[in-house]
């Protein structure tokens, strides 16, 4: 009897109670979101990069699964001077000996981007040039490029609100994010987090080298098929591998693409047995059924939920913000229109306090609750906004302006 041919039978109980399982699935997803969303650093990042144990979602089991070696350190230091067009300084401890042996400096920066920066004439947003960060041979550098090759750019100098001065924390965060991402893509370092005290931003991480051995780099365009074949063969010899099970499952299909009749009969017999014996307890979210194979009956039981979870609630928050977005025509909204403010909004998950739900709103930043905790439906607002835009386009077209 080839039990692997009948691997699909394990899905039977989930089809028997589709409605209950759908609701339980949503509930379970909400539970997992709560577990990881609030503690991603300790749940995922640290277990993958340090000796911090990785835990199952119910905390019943732990284990060490470190994917790198060494301990994490603040190995990139980023700061800047100036209140308009800034001078950025970067220091690097790329050998992780707690001493910054490398340094780089970029002056006259008028705007920052997710992967580079912009230089313009001093205290203006005119005659701008665009630069993209690069990282080669443990050196941080940059090269001139065109605006479309950059992303998430905004102006920081005095011509558009002096964000370099009054939003230094955010500017440092964006610089650390762009440079950290650049270094992380090199495969030589693993970035774990960024830290920002308002004056200096630090990128934390560790080397991907263990005991002097670098990350494997023997896979290239010329041998990728050969390496894939080697890995496929190693999986074929492991009966517990997913590839082995899927590959063996193809033997259930004949040359005409139809399911083998013997397999179909055995699957039907097992399905009938499971359906007739299936039980489901709504309170405990547990199920059981009988699996009969070649006259031998095995009772199968399990649970589709690890614990009770609460139904998530959401609210919508709005605030007024200054728009300093950079445009490719060397203008920004503050210079080209009579108003540089815009209404912004964000849907957030509510916090549960006892039996009540509270919308997380920061009044110190001018945030207000637009829609309180409950169902969010902005369809009417969106359609009215689109209608207003349509009318405005007609007016511009008719006036010829």
C-alpha positions as CSV (number, residue, x, y, z in Angstrom):
1,X,0.0,0.0,0.0
2,X,1.5,3.4,-1.1
3,X,0.4,5.8,1.6
4,X,2.0,8.7,-0.1
5,X,-0.5,8.4,-2.9
6,X,-3.2,9.2,-0.4
7,X,-1.6,12.3,1.0
8,X,-4.6,14.5,0.1
9,X,-6.9,12.7,2.6
10,X,-5.6,14.9,5.4
11,X,-7.6,17.8,4.0
12,X,-10.9,16.0,4.4
13,X,-12.0,17.4,7.8
14,X,-11.5,21.0,6.6
15,X,-14.0,20.5,3.7
16,X,-16.6,19.1,6.1
17,X,-17.0,22.2,8.1
18,X,-16.1,25.0,5.7
19,X,-18.1,27.7,7.3
20,X,-16.8,27.1,10.8
21,X,-13.3,26.8,9.5
22,X,-13.5,30.0,7.6
23,X,-14.5,31.9,10.7
24,X,-11.9,30.1,12.7
25,X,-9.3,30.9,10.0
26,X,-10.1,34.6,10.3
27,X,-9.8,34.4,14.0
28,X,-6.6,32.5,13.9
29,X,-5.1,35.1,11.4
30,X,-6.0,37.9,13.8
31,X,-4.3,36.0,16.6
32,X,-1.1,35.6,14.6
33,X,-1.2,39.2,13.5
34,X,-1.3,40.3,17.1
35,X,1.6,38.0,18.1
36,X,4.0,39.2,15.4
37,X,2.9,42.7,14.7
38,X,3.7,43.9,18.2
39,X,7.0,42.0,18.7
40,X,8.5,41.4,15.3
41,X,12.1,42.1,16.6
42,X,12.0,39.4,19.4
43,X,9.8,37.0,17.4
44,X,11.7,37.0,14.1
45,X,14.7,39.3,13.7
46,X,16.6,38.4,16.9
47,X,16.0,34.6,16.6
48,X,17.3,34.7,13.1
49,X,20.4,36.7,13.8
50,X,21.3,36.1,17.4
51,X,21.2,33.3,20.0
52,X,17.7,34.4,21.1
53,X,15.4,31.3,21.0
54,X,12.7,31.1,18.3
55,X,9.3,30.3,19.9
56,X,6.2,28.6,18.5
57,X,3.2,30.9,18.5
58,X,1.8,29.3,21.7
59,X,5.2,29.6,23.3
60,X,5.1,25.8,24.1
61,X,8.4,25.0,22.2
62,X,11.6,26.9,21.6
63,X,14.8,26.3,19.6
64,X,17.9,28.0,18.3
65,X,17.7,28.7,14.5
66,X,20.4,31.3,14.0
67,X,21.0,32.0,10.3
68,X,24.2,33.9,10.9
69,X,27.0,34.2,13.5
70,X,28.3,36.8,15.9
71,X,26.4,39.3,17.9
72,X,24.7,42.4,16.5
73,X,26.3,45.8,16.9
74,X,25.8,49.3,15.8
75,X,28.3,49.2,12.9
76,X,27.1,52.1,10.8
77,X,26.8,55.7,12.2
78,X,25.0,58.4,10.3
79,X,24.6,62.1,11.1
80,X,24.5,65.5,9.4
81,X,25.2,69.2,10.0
82,X,23.4,72.2,8.7
83,X,19.9,73.5,8.8
84,X,19.2,73.8,5.0
85,X,21.5,72.1,2.5
86,X,23.2,69.6,4.8
87,X,26.5,67.8,5.0
88,X,26.0,64.1,5.7
89,X,28.7,62.1,7.5
90,X,28.8,58.3,7.6
91,X,31.1,56.1,9.7
92,X,31.5,52.3,9.4
93,X,32.8,49.6,11.7
94,X,32.7,46.9,9.0
95,X,35.0,44.5,10.8
96,X,32.9,44.7,14.0
97,X,35.8,45.5,16.4
98,X,33.8,48.4,18.0
99,X,36.0,51.0,16.2
100,X,34.8,53.1,13.2
101,X,37.6,52.6,10.8
102,X,35.9,54.1,7.7
103,X,34.2,57.4,7.1
104,X,32.4,59.1,4.2
105,X,31.0,62.6,3.7
106,X,28.5,64.2,1.3
107,X,28.0,68.0,1.3
108,X,25.3,70.3,-0.2
109,X,22.4,67.8,0.1
110,X,19.0,69.5,-0.6
111,X,16.7,66.5,-0.6
112,X,16.8,62.8,0.4
113,X,15.3,59.7,-1.3
114,X,14.8,56.1,-0.4
115,X,17.9,55.1,-2.4
116,X,19.8,58.4,-2.9
117,X,19.8,62.1,-2.5
118,X,19.4,65.4,-4.4
119,X,21.7,68.4,-4.7
120,X,20.4,71.8,-5.8
121,X,21.6,75.4,-5.8
122,X,22.0,76.6,-2.2
123,X,18.7,77.3,-0.4
124,X,16.7,76.6,-3.6
125,X,15.0,73.8,-5.4
126,X,16.6,74.9,-8.8
127,X,19.3,73.4,-11.0
128,X,19.0,70.0,-9.1
129,X,21.2,67.0,-9.7
130,X,20.3,63.4,-8.7
131,X,22.5,60.8,-7.0
132,X,22.0,57.1,-6.2
133,X,23.8,55.4,-3.3
134,X,26.0,52.4,-4.1
135,X,28.1,49.9,-2.0
136,X,31.1,48.2,-3.4
137,X,34.1,46.6,-1.7
138,X,32.9,47.7,1.7
139,X,32.8,51.4,0.5
140,X,29.7,53.6,0.5
141,X,29.6,55.8,-2.6
142,X,27.2,57.4,-5.0
143,X,26.8,58.0,-8.7
144,X,24.9,60.7,-10.6
145,X,21.6,59.5,-12.2
146,X,18.3,60.7,-13.4
147,X,15.2,61.5,-11.3
148,X,13.1,58.4,-12.4
149,X,15.8,56.1,-10.9
150,X,15.2,57.5,-7.4
151,X,12.2,56.9,-5.2
152,X,10.5,58.5,-2.2
153,X,12.3,61.9,-2.7
154,X,11.5,65.0,-0.8
155,X,13.0,68.5,-0.2
156,X,14.7,69.3,3.1
157,X,16.3,72.7,2.7
158,X,15.0,76.2,3.5
159,X,13.2,76.7,0.2
160,X,10.5,74.2,1.3
161,X,10.1,74.3,5.0
162,X,13.6,73.6,6.4
163,X,12.8,69.9,7.2
164,X,16.5,69.4,7.8
165,X,16.2,71.6,10.8
166,X,12.7,70.9,12.3
167,X,12.3,67.3,11.2
168,X,15.8,66.0,11.9
169,X,14.6,62.7,13.5
170,X,12.7,61.7,10.4
171,X,15.4,62.8,8.0
172,X,17.9,60.6,9.9
173,X,15.5,57.7,9.9
174,X,15.2,57.9,6.1
175,X,19.0,58.2,5.6
176,X,19.6,55.2,7.9
177,X,16.9,53.2,6.1
178,X,18.3,53.8,2.6
179,X,21.9,53.1,3.6
180,X,21.0,50.1,5.7
181,X,19.0,48.6,2.9
182,X,21.9,49.2,0.5
183,X,24.4,47.4,2.7
184,X,21.9,44.6,3.5
185,X,21.6,43.8,-0.2
186,X,25.4,43.1,-0.4
187,X,24.9,39.6,1.2
188,X,27.9,40.3,3.4
189,X,26.0,41.8,6.3
190,X,22.7,41.2,8.0
191,X,20.8,44.3,9.2
192,X,18.7,43.8,12.4
193,X,17.5,47.3,13.2
194,X,18.1,51.1,13.2
195,X,18.4,53.3,16.2
196,X,17.9,57.1,16.3
197,X,18.5,59.5,19.2
198,X,17.5,62.6,17.2
199,X,21.1,63.6,16.4
200,X,22.7,60.4,15.3
201,X,21.2,57.3,13.6
202,X,22.8,53.9,14.0
203,X,22.4,50.8,11.8
204,X,22.7,47.6,13.8
205,X,23.7,44.3,12.3
206,X,26.3,41.6,12.0
207,X,28.6,39.9,9.6
208,X,27.2,37.1,7.5
209,X,30.6,35.4,7.7
210,X,31.1,32.5,10.2
211,X,34.5,31.4,11.3
212,X,36.1,33.2,8.4
213,X,33.9,31.5,5.8
214,X,31.9,33.9,3.7
215,X,28.4,33.5,2.4
216,X,28.4,31.0,-0.5
217,X,28.8,32.8,-3.8
218,X,29.4,29.8,-6.0
219,X,26.0,30.1,-7.8
220,X,26.0,32.2,-10.9
221,X,24.3,32.4,-14.3
222,X,26.6,29.8,-15.7
223,X,26.0,27.0,-13.2
224,X,22.5,27.8,-11.8
225,X,20.9,24.9,-13.6
226,X,23.6,22.5,-12.4
227,X,23.1,23.6,-8.8
228,X,19.4,23.3,-9.1
229,X,19.7,19.7,-10.4
230,X,22.0,18.8,-7.5
231,X,19.5,20.2,-5.0
232,X,16.6,18.4,-6.7
233,X,18.4,15.1,-6.5
234,X,19.1,15.6,-2.8
235,X,15.4,16.2,-2.2
236,X,14.4,13.1,-4.1
237,X,16.4,11.0,-1.7
238,X,14.5,12.5,1.3
239,X,11.0,10.9,1.7
240,X,10.1,13.8,4.1
241,X,10.8,16.6,1.7
242,X,8.0,18.4,0.0
243,X,9.5,17.9,-3.4
244,X,9.6,14.1,-2.9
245,X,5.9,14.0,-1.9
246,X,4.8,16.2,-4.8
247,X,6.9,14.3,-7.3
248,X,5.6,10.9,-6.1
249,X,2.1,12.3,-6.2
250,X,2.4,12.7,-10.0
251,X,2.4,8.8,-10.3
252,X,-1.4,9.0,-9.5
253,X,-2.0,10.5,-12.9
254,X,-1.9,8.3,-16.0
255,X,-0.5,9.2,-19.5
256,X,-3.8,10.8,-20.5
257,X,-3.7,13.2,-17.6
258,X,-6.6,11.5,-15.7
259,X,-6.4,10.4,-12.1
260,X,-5.5,6.7,-11.7
261,X,-8.7,4.7,-11.1
262,X,-7.3,2.6,-8.3
263,X,-6.2,5.8,-6.5
264,X,-9.6,7.4,-7.1
265,X,-11.4,4.4,-5.6
266,X,-9.2,4.3,-2.5
267,X,-9.6,8.0,-2.0
268,X,-13.4,7.8,-2.3
269,X,-13.5,4.9,0.3
270,X,-11.4,6.9,2.8
271,X,-13.6,10.0,2.2
272,X,-16.8,8.1,3.0
273,X,-15.3,6.7,6.2
274,X,-14.1,10.1,7.3
275,X,-17.4,11.8,6.5
276,X,-19.5,9.3,8.4
277,X,-17.3,9.5,11.5
278,X,-16.4,13.2,11.6
279,X,-17.1,15.2,14.7
280,X,-16.6,18.9,15.5
281,X,-16.7,20.7,18.8
282,X,-17.4,24.5,18.3
283,X,-16.4,25.4,21.9
284,X,-13.0,23.7,21.8
285,X,-12.5,24.1,18.0
286,X,-11.4,20.5,17.9
287,X,-12.3,17.8,15.3
288,X,-11.9,14.1,14.9
289,X,-12.6,11.5,12.2
290,X,-11.8,7.9,11.3
291,X,-9.3,7.1,8.6
292,X,-9.7,3.6,7.2
293,X,-6.9,2.1,5.0
294,X,-6.8,-1.5,3.9
295,X,-9.2,-2.6,6.7
296,X,-7.2,-0.8,9.4
297,X,-9.0,2.2,11.1
298,X,-7.0,5.0,12.7
299,X,-8.7,7.8,14.7
300,X,-7.4,11.3,13.8
301,X,-8.1,14.3,16.0
302,X,-6.8,17.8,16.2
303,X,-7.7,21.5,16.7
304,X,-8.0,24.3,14.2
305,X,-7.4,27.0,16.8
306,X,-4.7,27.4,19.3
307,X,-6.6,29.8,21.6
308,X,-9.3,32.3,22.0
309,X,-8.8,35.6,20.1
310,X,-10.8,38.8,20.0
311,X,-12.3,40.3,16.8
312,X,-10.2,43.1,15.6
313,X,-11.6,46.6,15.3
314,X,-10.3,49.5,13.2
315,X,-10.6,53.2,13.1
316,X,-9.5,56.0,10.8
317,X,-7.4,59.0,11.9
318,X,-6.8,62.2,10.0
319,X,-4.3,65.1,10.3
320,X,-3.0,68.2,8.4
321,X,0.5,67.9,6.9
322,X,2.8,70.0,4.9
323,X,3.5,68.7,1.4
324,X,7.1,69.0,0.4
325,X,7.1,66.4,-2.3
326,X,9.7,66.8,-5.0
327,X,8.8,66.9,-8.6
328,X,10.9,66.2,-11.7
329,X,10.3,69.8,-13.0
330,X,12.4,71.1,-10.1
331,X,9.4,72.5,-8.2
332,X,7.6,71.5,-5.0
333,X,4.1,72.0,-4.0
334,X,4.9,74.7,-1.4
335,X,6.5,76.9,-4.1
336,X,4.0,76.3,-6.9
337,X,0.6,76.6,-5.1
338,X,-1.0,78.9,-2.7
339,X,-1.3,76.2,0.0
340,X,1.3,73.6,1.0
341,X,-1.0,71.8,3.4
342,X,-3.0,68.7,2.8
343,X,-5.3,66.4,4.7
344,X,-4.0,62.9,5.3
345,X,-5.7,59.9,6.9
346,X,-4.7,56.4,8.0
347,X,-6.7,53.3,9.1
348,X,-5.3,51.8,12.3
349,X,-6.1,48.8,14.5
350,X,-7.9,49.8,17.7
351,X,-6.5,48.9,21.1
352,X,-8.7,46.8,23.5
353,X,-9.1,48.3,27.0
354,X,-11.3,45.9,29.0
355,X,-14.5,45.4,27.0
356,X,-13.9,48.6,25.0
357,X,-11.9,49.5,21.9
358,X,-9.8,52.7,21.8
359,X,-8.6,54.4,18.6
360,X,-4.8,55.1,18.8
361,X,-4.7,58.8,18.1
362,X,-1.8,61.2,18.8
363,X,-3.4,64.6,19.6
364,X,0.0,66.2,20.2
365,X,0.6,65.9,16.4
366,X,-2.8,67.3,15.6
367,X,-4.4,64.0,14.8
368,X,-8.2,63.6,15.2
369,X,-10.5,60.6,14.9
370,X,-12.3,60.6,11.6
371,X,-14.1,57.3,12.0
372,X,-14.2,55.6,15.5
373,X,-13.6,51.9,16.1
374,X,-15.9,49.8,14.0
375,X,-16.5,49.2,10.3
376,X,-14.7,51.6,8.0
377,X,-16.4,52.6,4.7
378,X,-15.0,55.5,2.7
379,X,-16.8,54.6,-0.5
380,X,-19.0,57.7,-0.5
381,X,-16.0,60.0,0.2
382,X,-14.0,58.5,-2.6
383,X,-16.8,58.7,-5.2
384,X,-17.6,62.3,-4.3
385,X,-13.9,63.2,-4.6
386,X,-13.7,61.6,-8.0
387,X,-16.8,63.5,-9.1
388,X,-15.2,66.8,-7.9
389,X,-12.0,66.0,-9.9
390,X,-14.1,65.2,-13.0
391,X,-15.9,68.6,-12.7
392,X,-12.6,70.4,-12.3
393,X,-11.1,68.8,-15.4
394,X,-14.2,69.9,-17.3
395,X,-13.8,73.5,-16.1
396,X,-10.1,73.6,-17.1
397,X,-11.0,72.1,-20.5
398,X,-13.7,74.6,-21.1
399,X,-11.8,77.7,-20.0
400,X,-8.7,76.7,-22.0
401,X,-6.4,77.5,-19.0
